[in-house]
Amino acid sequence: MISKAQQTADFIVQTVAPIFNKNGYYGTSMSDITAATGLTKGAIYGNFKNKEELAFIAFKYNVDRVVNRIKEELSKIDSPLQQLYGLLDFYREYNEYTLDYGGCPILNIGVDANHQNPELLTRVQQVVEKLQFYIAKMISLGIEAGEIKAVNPNDYARRIFCLIEGAVFMACTMEDNNYISEMMDHAERIVRSELER
């Protein structure tokens, strides 16, 4: 059974995670946090050491929502090659999926933390490395299964992730989801012509 203190901490994180994601670390004030949660500063600090700790946990919460959704979608697919296509399909709807909590947490917090909060930026970089690792692992498993040509999985993982995040950035900036659909089409052509056996 979850304790009352843990329930309160979970409530705070779930409530403020979208606010941090939309406004960034410096753009989110303690008054924003207390107004959203209906709790006092004392109640917030009774659950978290400081605003920075809450921002770290909120970022992890937002990233976990995305990663868990990806895992859920890809767990339905057995073939590593088809998982790669499934990942690209997931990102076709990504902006719609992340709309309710302020867009892509990796992009939002990565840009916000750069030059302002080195520790938060480090956490974003770790998430990017982990996501690229999972793409590389899909490619490696595809090579082992004979579905994907013998290529450098890390090189292609970086390229695919850059296409994805670049498309997300452009779609958000230009308020035009065609950037995502066109880039996912391009990424699919790369998979089909350069990776698929």
ABEGO torsion letter per residue (X at the ends): XBBAAAAAAAAAAAAAAAAAAAAEAAABBAAAAAAAAGBBAAAAAAABABAAAAAAAAAAAAAAAAAAAAAAAAAABABAAAAAAAAAAAAAAAAAAAAAAGEBAAAAAAAAABGABAAAAAAAAAAAAAAAAAAAAAAAAAAAAGABBBBBAAAAAAAAAAAAAAAAAAAAAAGBAAAAAAAAAAAAAAAAAAABX
